[in-house]
């Protein structure tokens, strides 16, 4: 037996002796084993942090089964560094071990001191670390730090100015800028508060360095320069006391220029203004220039601050479209994505509070949540830690006002390569050699491609003679290739295959390519799911957006995911979280449902009333929503008495609750419709001196006119409240009174008694004082109502008074 074998036999004996010793102690003393010094099955989602093996820096306990799940938002990867590392060593780490899952199919296992000082990157936005110890021999364990690393430009801002020896931040040469006779551009920026120098936020120049377009500030004010014409914009910009639009916090600015009219629109701080700049009338900005963030000349310095989310379109947007502009609307010329920019690393800085960044992270849990429970939050997209990430494809909602074509994003290819390993290179080394070879193969190619998710599986070559099988192996390499097809240049599978075969000689000593297969990853096919939500054909990692069913503002989305194990596409669950019932949307739907010409059944009226009741009880009611609700009730009142009978009680209670809840400013408000009028008056209980309401027809109008504190001469109904109305209230009731409400019904269908063989022949009026009950009136409340029918035996008016008045 060899000395090495003797050593491991001794080690096993020592293990067995130690185990028997522990077993004896347990049997005699019935003593529990140490379970650990702290919880070690947790999720970590902070931007940076540190975690350790149990009890570190003391020895870790026996029988540990730990799992740390590190999560970052989409657009970030995770970088982990082992500061200290000392775990019991053994061949293949068969006793104690730490396993690192960076998102690839193959996991890496460590023990001994092998990982000390090493750093590892995840391939996506999740990394899983597991640690296990057996029944004996403890070591110090490990101490690891982790941090997020931004790989999506959405999570990063650009710091300007750059140092003179660093290339400026500019739009990539592969992104053509067309001739512009109009444009819309938006960006966010900050500015150092103590900087009073003149500056430029961006500039665009032709190949001869002649400036064609720029925005900045001089002593004259903020300006937009177009082909040498300088347009001062301070008259339409909201500036602070120092005359600055930008401050130390990010502020978005959108500028719209129309060369056909010479007008400039400015949208900043939620305000849109236009200004005429006649010098730009008929101007055209030449294409194929260089767009730089900051200044590209010595005339003015760059803005001393940061820039973020710079987007450019070759058409003008309306003020309404700008006010609703979201991060999902991509610039059709320039967008805030990696592919559009050439940015030095030193100029980039990731932040967690950028307006368009993705920060959806699961909260820490004692046990990482399984993917089945996460639904649409589980994403299978991956990025390479050593090369730029593939772009995330986003397909915007169809917009008839858009002249740009939505970007269809990258193309994905499955690559399968069979390698001969004729020098028995260790699999761990093969992994790194193949990864380096694949990345080098596609560098400086005619196509911009990324290799991600490399996995390797060894397979014994059975065709070889038996005596050679121990040294000759075949490895199957699986990889995913992403082609950035921004410029719509096609890339055939055969070109990829030929590129790999032609680079066979560069793979390294001991490895040779045997076969290469390349197949495109299929799109997620179009489908309707759920009903009324249609999703078109979508490429992997693409997200489609559509309006929520029945809504004009709320958005639903669905993503075509990429399976990292077999490189196939699949639809995620539709994300309908934004498709909640919106009170204003529901009210507008009910308004259309009950509009002119609609025949309502008793069941339909009841359904409408129940929905209105829910809105009134659950939502904040402003004047606009309140007006819509009153109009819906007015529409209902056109129905027959029999149709209204079943819902009359709920309808009246809801109208009363609406009047109590509706928010308004000023001394009073009124809502008048064809069949219903509502008036509300503020009351100061301590100075109340009486009030009145009256309602009458407007001249040449179908609605009614409400008056407060005076009675119309031709009033259809009126209520006069005496000054002594609040005298006998308790202190609590007295303090609770803040409003009086008046309701007039032109149709009396809600008040008909189906059990009586008689019809109500007058208008109906109701008056309420807050939500209190008033008894023992000192003076009469006078109510005057006209009849709806005028007959000889009926008086034209009826006057009612309180029977309990003193």
KOLLOBA-802992 format. One record per residue (C-alpha): residue number from 1; residue in one letter; x, y, z. Coordinates in steps of 0.05 Angstrom, whole numbers. Layout:
  resi  resn       X       Y       Z
   NUM     a       X       Y       Z
...
This chain:
  resi  resn       X       Y       Z
     1     x       0       0       0
     2     x      26      69     -19
     3     x      43     122      34
     4     x     -13     165       7
     5     x     -64     109      17
     6     x     -35      95      86
     7     x     -46     168     104
     8     x    -120     168      83
     9     x    -131     101     117
    10     x    -105     132     180
    11     x    -151     192     169
    12     x    -211     146     162
    13     x    -192     109     225
    14     x    -187     175     262
    15     x    -255     195     236
    16     x    -285     129     259
    17     x    -253     133     327
    18     x    -278     204     336
    19     x    -348     184     314
    20     x    -350     125     363
    21     x    -326     171     419
    22     x    -381     221     404
    23     x    -433     165     399
    24     x    -411     138     467
    25     x    -416     207     499
    26     x    -485     216     469
    27     x    -510     149     494
    28     x    -484     160     565
    29     x    -502     232     574
    30     x    -560     240     524
    31     x    -529     306     506
    32     x    -554     345     446
    33     x    -504     361     391
    34     x    -488     434     380
    35     x    -532     459     324
    36     x    -495     524     310
    37     x    -482     594     335
    38     x    -529     630     289
    39     x    -582     622     234
    40     x    -546     601     171
    41     x    -604     589     123
    42     x    -622     660     102
    43     x    -630     705      42
    44     x    -587     767      35
    45     x    -610     825      -7
    46     x    -572     887      18
    47     x    -528     923     -32
    48     x    -466     900       6
    49     x    -453     857      66
    50     x    -413     803     102
    51     x    -432     733     123
    52     x    -392     679     158
    53     x    -393     606     174
    54     x    -427     591     241
    55     x    -388     615     302
    56     x    -333     648     261
    57     x    -278     665     280
    58     x    -285     605     327
    59     x    -289     536     297
    60     x    -354     518     263
    61     x    -396     463     296
    62     x    -407     392     271
    63     x    -467     371     229
    64     x    -481     438     196
    65     x    -525     447     134
    66     x    -523     521     116
    67     x    -550     558      56
    68     x    -542     632      39
    69     x    -581     659     -20
    70     x    -554     726     -46
    71     x    -602     766     -88
    72     x    -595     831    -127
    73     x    -644     869    -171
    74     x    -647     854    -246
    75     x    -590     891    -280
    76     x    -539     873    -226
    77     x    -494     813    -214
    78     x    -465     793    -146
    79     x    -391     791    -130
    80     x    -368     751     -71
    81     x    -298     752     -40
    82     x    -272     703      12
    83     x    -231     743      62
    84     x    -215     684     106
    85     x    -223     611      88
    86     x    -204     548     127
    87     x    -247     486     120
    88     x    -227     414     134
    89     x    -189     388      74
    90     x    -200     321      40
    91     x    -199     293     -32
    92     x    -259     320     -70
    93     x    -279     355      -5
    94     x    -316     293      18
    95     x    -321     314      91
    96     x    -332     389     102
    97     x    -343     434      42
    98     x    -369     499      15
    99     x    -407     496     -52
   100     x    -413     558     -95
   101     x    -470     562    -146
   102     x    -460     624    -189
   103     x    -519     608    -234
   104     x    -484     560    -281
   105     x    -504     488    -287
   106     x    -440     462    -255
   107     x    -426     479    -182
   108     x    -357     491    -152
   109     x    -337     459     -87
   110     x    -282     484     -40
   111     x    -247     460      23
   112     x    -179     471      56
   113     x    -154     541      44
   114     x    -163     541     -32
   115     x    -214     598     -35
   116     x    -180     648      10
   117     x    -173     715     -25
   118     x    -212     693     -86
   119     x    -270     731    -116
   120     x    -328     702    -157
   121     x    -383     733    -198
   122     x    -454     707    -209
   123     x    -479     698    -279
   124     x    -547     729    -261
   125     x    -575     767    -203
   126     x    -573     708    -154
   127     x    -518     667    -122
   128     x    -526     609     -74
   129     x    -473     586     -24
   130     x    -481     522      16
   131     x    -437     497      72
   132     x    -437     428     103
   133     x    -396     398     160
   134     x    -396     325     182
   135     x    -392     294     251
   136     x    -320     310     269
   137     x    -259     355     260
   138     x    -277     429     259
   139     x    -239     487     229
   140     x    -244     563     233
   141     x    -290     568     173
   142     x    -296     628     128
   143     x    -312     702     126
   144     x    -340     729      60
   145     x    -361     797      34
   146     x    -410     809     -23
   147     x    -431     869     -64
   148     x    -475     885    -124
   149     x    -442     901    -190
   150     x    -486     938    -240
   151     x    -486     910    -310
   152     x    -547     946    -337
   153     x    -541    1020    -353
   154     x    -611    1028    -323
   155     x    -578    1022    -255
   156     x    -520    1069    -269
   157     x    -509    1143    -277
   158     x    -453    1179    -314
   159     x    -407    1225    -275
   160     x    -384    1287    -312
   161     x    -338    1321    -325
   162     x    -288    1266    -341
   163     x    -214    1277    -331
   164     x    -177    1303    -393
   165     x    -139    1237    -404
   166     x    -204    1197    -407
   167     x    -246    1192    -470
   168     x    -313    1230    -463
   169     x    -379    1194    -456
   170     x    -408    1190    -526
   171     x    -460    1153    -566
   172     x    -429    1090    -595
   173     x    -402    1094    -666
   174     x    -449    1037    -686
   175     x    -509    1080    -670
   176     x    -526    1125    -730
   177     x    -557    1193    -717
   178     x    -602    1213    -775
   179     x    -616    1282    -804
   180     x    -662    1317    -755
   181     x    -714    1369    -773
   182     x    -748    1357    -706
   183     x    -733    1318    -643
   184     x    -752    1302    -572
   185     x    -697    1290    -521
   186     x    -702    1275    -447
   187     x    -650    1265    -393
   188     x    -641    1271    -318
   189     x    -584    1309    -286
   190     x    -555    1336    -222
   191     x    -509    1395    -212
   192     x    -461    1414    -156
   193     x    -492    1470    -117
   194     x    -427    1509    -108
   195     x    -410    1510    -182
   196     x    -427    1577    -215
   197     x    -387    1567    -279
   198     x    -418    1563    -349
   199     x    -430    1492    -373
   200     x    -458    1445    -425
   201     x    -499    1382    -410
   202     x    -489    1353    -480
   203     x    -465    1372    -549
   204     x    -471    1344    -619
   205     x    -420    1359    -673
   206     x    -407    1340    -745
   207     x    -344    1301    -767
   208     x    -307    1369    -774
   209     x    -322    1385    -700
   210     x    -372    1440    -718
   211     x    -424    1442    -663
   212     x    -495    1429    -688
   213     x    -534    1421    -624
   214     x    -521    1433    -549
   215     x    -556    1450    -484
   216     x    -525    1487    -426
   217     x    -521    1551    -386
   218     x    -482    1616    -391
   219     x    -490    1684    -359
   220     x    -548    1696    -407
   221     x    -586    1636    -379
   222     x    -602    1565    -400
   223     x    -597    1556    -475
   224     x    -610    1508    -531
   225     x    -564    1519    -590
   226     x    -585    1493    -659
   227     x    -538    1503    -718
   228     x    -508    1565    -688
   229     x    -574    1596    -665
   230     x    -576    1604    -589
   231     x    -646    1602    -558
   232     x    -651    1625    -485
   233     x    -701    1583    -446
   234     x    -702    1615    -376
   235     x    -771    1645    -390
   236     x    -801    1574    -393
   237     x    -757    1539    -342
   238     x    -772    1535    -268
   239     x    -706    1557    -237
   240     x    -685    1566    -164
   241     x    -660    1630    -130
   242     x    -591    1619    -160
   243     x    -621    1615    -230
   244     x    -607    1540    -236
   245     x    -656    1488    -262
   246     x    -613    1429    -239
   247     x    -596    1419    -166
   248     x    -562    1365    -125
   249     x    -620    1317    -135
   250     x    -639    1287    -202
   251     x    -688    1328    -243
   252     x    -716    1306    -311
   253     x    -717    1355    -369
   254     x    -749    1342    -437
   255     x    -737    1388    -496
   256     x    -779    1386    -560
   257     x    -757    1423    -623
   258     x    -798    1430    -687
   259     x    -758    1459    -744
   260     x    -821    1467    -786
   261     x    -849    1520    -738
   262     x    -786    1542    -702
   263     x    -817    1527    -634
   264     x    -784    1495    -573
   265     x    -823    1459    -520
   266     x    -795    1449    -451
   267     x    -823    1400    -400
   268     x    -792    1405    -331
   269     x    -817    1396    -260
   270     x    -885    1374    -287
   271     x    -895    1439    -326
   272     x    -896    1445    -402
   273     x    -883    1511    -438
   274     x    -865    1531    -509
   275     x    -823    1587    -535
   276     x    -813    1612    -607
   277     x    -741    1611    -632
   278     x    -750    1640    -702
   279     x    -676    1631    -719
   280     x    -686    1555    -720
   281     x    -745    1559    -769
   282     x    -731    1513    -828
   283     x    -664    1490    -798
   284     x    -641    1418    -808
   285     x    -589    1384    -763
   286     x    -543    1341    -806
   287     x    -535    1267    -789
   288     x    -477    1221    -774
   289     x    -447    1268    -722
   290     x    -418    1255    -653
   291     x    -463    1262    -591
   292     x    -424    1273    -526
   293     x    -448    1281    -454
   294     x    -418    1344    -427
   295     x    -376    1391    -470
   296     x    -335    1369    -529
   297     x    -299    1436    -538
   298     x    -258    1485    -498
   299     x    -310    1540    -501
   300     x    -351    1516    -441
   301     x    -337    1465    -388
   302     x    -381    1404    -377
   303     x    -438    1404    -327
   304     x    -407    1391    -259
   305     x    -454    1335    -238
   306     x    -485    1271    -263
   307     x    -528    1253    -323
   308     x    -577    1195    -328
   309     x    -628    1164    -376
   310     x    -611    1205    -438
   311     x    -660    1188    -494
   312     x    -670    1218    -564
   313     x    -727    1211    -614
   314     x    -731    1239    -685
   315     x    -803    1264    -676
   316     x    -839    1312    -630
   317     x    -880    1290    -570
   318     x    -941    1327    -544
   319     x    -945    1355    -474
   320     x    -994    1300    -455
   321     x    -946    1246    -479
   322     x    -888    1277    -442
   323     x    -928    1282    -377
   324     x    -941    1207    -382
   325     x    -872    1188    -407
   326     x    -846    1126    -371
   327     x    -780    1091    -368
   328     x    -806    1036    -414
   329     x    -812    1083    -473
   330     x    -746    1074    -511
   331     x    -712    1128    -551
   332     x    -715    1107    -624
   333     x    -648    1141    -639
   334     x    -612    1138    -572
   335     x    -634    1100    -510
   336     x    -604    1090    -441
   337     x    -577    1020    -453
   338     x    -506     994    -458
   339     x    -508     982    -533
   340     x    -520    1056    -548
   341     x    -461    1085    -510
   342     x    -385    1085    -504
   343     x    -373    1100    -431
   344     x    -306    1094    -393
   345     x    -313    1051    -331
   346     x    -288    1109    -287
   347     x    -348    1151    -309
   348     x    -401    1100    -287
   349     x    -430    1095    -218
   350     x    -486    1049    -195
   351     x    -540    1075    -149
   352     x    -600    1044    -116
   353     x    -647    1104    -123
   354     x    -645    1118    -197
   355     x    -714    1130    -226
   356     x    -713    1076    -279
   357     x    -671    1023    -243
   358     x    -700     956    -224
   359     x    -703     944    -150
   360     x    -751     887    -140
   361     x    -717     843     -88
   362     x    -748     791     -45
   363     x    -746     808      30
   364     x    -699     766      74
   365     x    -728     701      96
   366     x    -706     645     142
   367     x    -710     597      84
   368     x    -702     618      11
   369     x    -768     617     -25
   370     x    -777     566     -80
   371     x    -788     588    -152
   372     x    -858     558    -153
   373     x    -880     608    -101
   374     x    -850     668    -136
   375     x    -889     663    -201
   376     x    -868     718    -249
   377     x    -812     742    -203
   378     x    -770     680    -221
   379     x    -726     700    -280
   380     x    -681     653    -317
   381     x    -642     706    -355
   382     x    -566     704    -345
   383     x    -507     748    -360
   384     x    -433     732    -366
   385     x    -390     759    -310
   386     x    -330     768    -355
   387     x    -363     800    -415
   388     x    -417     853    -425
   389     x    -487     827    -413
   390     x    -537     815    -468
   391     x    -590     868    -476
   392     x    -658     860    -444
   393     x    -709     862    -499
   394     x    -769     905    -486
   395     x    -828     910    -534
   396     x    -870     972    -520
   397     x    -944     976    -526
   398     x    -970     995    -595
   399     x    -977    1070    -601
   400     x   -1008    1101    -663
   401     x    -970    1165    -650
   402     x    -902    1132    -652
   403     x    -860    1135    -715
   404     x    -805    1091    -689
   405     x    -803    1015    -695
   406     x    -797     978    -628
   407     x    -730     945    -619
   408     x    -737     869    -625
   409     x    -673     859    -586
   410     x    -620     804    -588
   411     x    -620     735    -621
   412     x    -602     673    -580
   413     x    -567     610    -605
   414     x    -556     543    -571
   415     x    -485     518    -582
   416     x    -464     445    -570
   417     x    -390     429    -579
   418     x    -358     361    -571
   419     x    -284     365    -549
   420     x    -232     311    -546
   421     x    -189     315    -483
   422     x    -131     272    -505
   423     x     -83     294    -449
   424     x    -131     281    -391
   425     x    -136     354    -371
   426     x    -175     362    -306
   427     x    -247     382    -317
   428     x    -240     444    -273
   429     x    -184     469    -319
   430     x    -224     450    -382
   431     x    -280     496    -357
   432     x    -235     558    -354
   433     x    -197     541    -419
   434     x    -261     533    -459
   435     x    -292     596    -430
   436     x    -230     636    -449
   437     x    -228     605    -518
   438     x    -301     620    -533
   439     x    -295     692    -511
   440     x    -231     702    -552
   441     x    -262     669    -613
   442     x    -318     720    -617
   443     x    -278     782    -599
   444     x    -268     834    -654
   445     x    -316     797    -699
   446     x    -362     829    -750
   447     x    -419     814    -703
   448     x    -429     836    -631
   449     x    -441     772    -593
   450     x    -436     748    -521
   451     x    -424     678    -495
   452     x    -461     661    -431
   453     x    -479     601    -389
   454     x    -421     555    -408
   455     x    -429     485    -379
   456     x    -386     423    -390
   457     x    -403     349    -382
   458     x    -350     294    -388
   459     x    -367     232    -428
   460     x    -321     171    -435
   461     x    -305     155    -508
   462     x    -330      83    -513
   463     x    -304      76    -584
   464     x    -232      80    -560
   465     x    -192      18    -539
   466     x    -204       0    -467
   467     x    -132      15    -447
   468     x    -140      88    -471
   469     x    -206     104    -439
   470     x    -175     127    -374
   471     x    -135     181    -409
   472     x    -178     200    -469
   473     x    -243     234    -454
   474     x    -297     270    -493
   475     x    -327     334    -463
   476     x    -394     361    -486
   477     x    -395     437    -480
   478     x    -462     473    -477
   479     x    -464     548    -486
   480     x    -512     603    -502
   481     x    -493     656    -554
   482     x    -528     724    -555
   483     x    -524     767    -617
   484     x    -540     840    -612
   485     x    -580     852    -675
   486     x    -590     928    -664
   487     x    -569     943    -736
   488     x    -613     887    -764
   489     x    -554     850    -795
   490     x    -572     776    -800
   491     x    -527     724    -769
   492     x    -534     653    -796
   493     x    -521     592    -753
   494     x    -471     568    -805
   495     x    -428     630    -794
   496     x    -424     616    -720
   497     x    -407     543    -732
   498     x    -353     561    -782
   499     x    -323     612    -735
   500     x    -316     560    -680
   501     x    -287     507    -726
   502     x    -237     556    -757
   503     x    -211     573    -688
   504     x    -200     500    -669
   505     x    -124     508    -665
   506     x    -129     564    -613
   507     x    -166     523    -561
   508     x    -104     501    -524
   509     x     -58     441    -518
   510     x     -94     376    -503
   511     x    -163     395    -529
   512     x    -192     390    -599
   513     x    -261     406    -628
   514     x    -297     344    -654
   515     x    -367     368    -672
   516     x    -404     435    -670
   517     x    -480     445    -671
   518     x    -514     513    -672
   519     x    -589     523    -667
   520     x    -629     587    -656
   521     x    -670     592    -593
   522     x    -744     594    -611
   523     x    -789     652    -595
   524     x    -846     646    -546
   525     x    -905     636    -592
   526     x    -965     683    -592
   527     x   -1022     665    -545
   528     x   -1080     694    -507
   529     x   -1072     685    -431
   530     x   -1116     701    -394
   531     x   -1177     719    -434
   532     x   -1173     788    -466
   533     x   -1096     791    -459
   534     x   -1060     775    -524
   535     x    -984     767    -525
   536     x    -950     766    -594
   537     x    -889     725    -614
   538     x    -832     747    -569
   539     x    -758     732    -567
   540     x    -726     704    -504
   541     x    -716     756    -448
   542     x    -766     801    -484
   543     x    -822     834    -445
   544     x    -888     855    -477
   545     x    -934     907    -448
   546     x   -1008     917    -459
   547     x   -1064     957    -428
   548     x   -1102     922    -373
   549     x   -1169     898    -398
   550     x   -1220     954    -390
   551     x   -1168    1006    -370
   552     x   -1139    1064    -409
   553     x   -1079    1075    -363
   554     x   -1059    1012    -326
   555     x   -1007     966    -356
   556     x    -999     890    -356
   557     x    -935     855    -378
   558     x    -909     787    -395
   559     x    -837     763    -405
   560     x    -810     708    -450
   561     x    -759     674    -405
   562     x    -698     633    -424
   563     x    -686     566    -389
   564     x    -612     566    -369
   565     x    -608     490    -367
   566     x    -633     471    -436
   567     x    -633     540    -470
   568     x    -706     538    -490
   569     x    -755     596    -485
   570     x    -819     595    -445
   571     x    -873     645    -426
   572     x    -874     670    -354
   573     x    -939     683    -320
   574     x    -974     747    -341
   575     x    -959     803    -292
   576     x   -1028     833    -278
   577     x   -1009     865    -211
   578     x   -1022     935    -239
   579     x   -1090     914    -265
   580     x   -1125     930    -200
   581     x   -1194     960    -202
   582     x   -1186    1035    -208
   583     x   -1245    1075    -182
   584     x   -1244    1127    -237
   585     x   -1239    1074    -291
   586     x   -1296    1034    -261
   587     x   -1338    1096    -255
   588     x   -1326    1114    -328
   589     x   -1345    1043    -349
   590     x   -1410    1049    -309
   591     x   -1423    1117    -341
   592     x   -1419    1086    -410
   593     x   -1461    1026    -388
   594     x   -1517    1070    -363
   595     x   -1513    1124    -416
   596     x   -1567    1148    -463
   597     x   -1603    1093    -500
   598     x   -1582    1038    -453
   599     x   -1639     993    -429
   600     x   -1625     970    -358
   601     x   -1656     911    -324
   602     x   -1669     906    -249
   603     x   -1608     861    -241
   604     x   -1564     908    -280
   605     x   -1586     968    -239
   606     x   -1572     929    -176
   607     x   -1502     911    -202
   608     x   -1487     984    -218
   609     x   -1512    1007    -150
   610     x   -1469     956    -114
   611     x   -1407     978    -153
   612     x   -1422    1051    -137
   613     x   -1432    1033     -64
   614     x   -1363    1001     -62
   615     x   -1331    1062     -95
   616     x   -1365    1110     -48
   617     x   -1349    1070      14
   618     x   -1277    1050      -2
   619     x   -1247    1107     -43
   620     x   -1227    1179     -35
   621     x   -1281    1219     -71
   622     x   -1258    1283    -104
   623     x   -1302    1331    -143
   624     x   -1289    1296    -210
   625     x   -1305    1226    -185
   626     x   -1364    1252    -146
   627     x   -1392    1285    -209
   628     x   -1386    1220    -248
   629     x   -1422    1181    -193
   630     x   -1479    1231    -190
   631     x   -1486    1228    -266
   632     x   -1490    1151    -263
   633     x   -1547    1156    -211
   634     x   -1581    1207    -256
   635     x   -1577    1157    -314
   636     x   -1606    1102    -270
   637     x   -1665    1145    -253
   638     x   -1690    1143    -325
   639     x   -1708    1070    -314
   640     x   -1779    1049    -297
   641     x   -1804    1047    -225
   642     x   -1806     971    -226
   643     x   -1734     966    -248
   644     x   -1712    1014    -193
   645     x   -1753     984    -137
   646     x   -1704     929    -115
   647     x   -1645     976    -109
   648     x   -1678    1039     -83
   649     x   -1656    1033     -10
   650     x   -1583    1019     -27
   651     x   -1582    1074     -79
   652     x   -1609    1127     -30
   653     x   -1560    1107      24
   654     x   -1502    1111     -25
   655     x   -1522    1180     -49
   656     x   -1525    1203      23
   657     x   -1457    1173      38
   658     x   -1428    1206     -24
   659     x   -1451    1274      -1
   660     x   -1417    1262      67
   661     x   -1351    1240      36
   662     x   -1340    1282     -25
   663     x   -1281    1329     -18
   664     x   -1287    1402     -40
   665     x   -1256    1469     -27
   666     x   -1291    1535     -14
   667     x   -1357    1548      21
   668     x   -1399    1503     -24
   669     x   -1403    1459     -85
   670     x   -1459    1434    -130
   671     x   -1468    1379    -181
   672     x   -1527    1384    -228
   673     x   -1550    1331    -277
   674     x   -1613    1317    -316
   675     x   -1648    1278    -260
   676     x   -1608    1291    -197
   677     x   -1577    1352    -164
   678     x   -1530    1352    -104
   679     x   -1510    1413     -63
   680     x   -1462    1414      -5
   681     x   -1448    1474      40
   682     x   -1394    1481      93
   683     x   -1419    1496     163
   684     x   -1382    1530     219
   685     x   -1423    1505     278
   686     x   -1400    1561     325
   687     x   -1422    1616     278
   688     x   -1481    1583     242
   689     x   -1537    1633     229
   690     x   -1581    1591     184
   691     x   -1577    1573     111
   692     x   -1619    1552      52
   693     x   -1618    1512     -12
   694     x   -1660    1520     -74
   695     x   -1662    1487    -142
   696     x   -1695    1508    -206
   697     x   -1689    1496    -281
   698     x   -1635    1531    -320
   699     x   -1654    1571    -381
   700     x   -1647    1528    -445
   701     x   -1612    1472    -406
   702     x   -1631    1402    -386
   703     x   -1595    1406    -319
   704     x   -1615    1446    -258
   705     x   -1588    1507    -222
   706     x   -1572    1503    -148
   707     x   -1569    1565    -104
   708     x   -1545    1572     -33
   709     x   -1571    1620      19
   710     x   -1624    1647     -27
   711     x   -1689    1620     -56
   712     x   -1703    1623    -130
   713     x   -1769    1653    -152
   714     x   -1787    1593    -195
   715     x   -1755    1541    -149
   716     x   -1776    1469    -159
   717     x   -1756    1455     -87
   718     x   -1723    1492     -30
   719     x   -1701    1480      42
   720     x   -1692    1535      93
   721     x   -1653    1518     156
   722     x   -1665    1563     217
   723     x   -1608    1595     257
   724     x   -1630    1555     319
   725     x   -1620    1489     283
   726     x   -1559    1467     324
   727     x   -1581    1494     392
   728     x   -1600    1428     425
   729     x   -1542    1385     400
   730     x   -1494    1352     449
   731     x   -1423    1378     450
   732     x   -1397    1318     409
   733     x   -1452    1326     358
   734     x   -1442    1401     355
   735     x   -1367    1393     341
   736     x   -1381    1338     289
   737     x   -1424    1383     245
   738     x   -1383    1409     186
   739     x   -1429    1407     126
   740     x   -1502    1409     104
   741     x   -1524    1372      41
   742     x   -1583    1380      -5
   743     x   -1607    1329     -56
   744     x   -1661    1341    -108
   745     x   -1692    1284    -149
   746     x   -1726    1302    -214
   747     x   -1748    1229    -221
   748     x   -1784    1197    -162
   749     x   -1776    1124    -182
   750     x   -1732    1109    -123
   751     x   -1789    1129     -76
   752     x   -1848    1091    -105
   753     x   -1882    1040     -61
   754     x   -1895     978    -103
   755     x   -1946     952     -51
   756     x   -1991    1013     -56
   757     x   -2035    1026    -114
   758     x   -2014    1099    -118
   759     x   -1959    1141    -150
   760     x   -1918    1197    -120
   761     x   -1935    1260    -157
   762     x   -1883    1309    -131
   763     x   -1809    1321    -138
   764     x   -1767    1294     -80
   765     x   -1718    1333     -38
   766     x   -1673    1311      19
   767     x   -1631    1352      67
   768     x   -1582    1326     119
   769     x   -1538    1362     170
   770     x   -1473    1324     173
   771     x   -1487    1255     201
   772     x   -1525    1274     264
   773     x   -1597    1268     286
   774     x   -1631    1334     305
   775     x   -1690    1333     353
   776     x   -1732    1385     391
   777     x   -1727    1440     340
   778     x   -1739    1510     366
   779     x   -1758    1537     297
   780     x   -1787    1504     236
   781     x   -1747    1476     178
   782     x   -1785    1499     117
   783     x   -1788    1452      57
   784     x   -1823    1472      -7
   785     x   -1834    1423     -64
   786     x   -1872    1430    -129
   787     x   -1916    1375    -155
   788     x   -1895    1339    -218
   789     x   -1968    1337    -240
   790     x   -2012    1398    -242
   791     x   -2087    1384    -235
   792     x   -2144    1427    -213
   793     x   -2152    1389    -149
   794     x   -2079    1392    -130
   795     x   -2044    1452    -102
   796     x   -1981    1472    -142
   797     x   -1939    1472     -79
   798     x   -1936    1435     -14
   799     x   -1904    1464      49
   800     x   -1882    1419     105
   801     x   -1857    1439     174
   802     x   -1831    1403     235
   803     x   -1888    1377     278
   804     x   -1846    1380     342
   805     x   -1829    1453     339
   806     x   -1842    1490     404
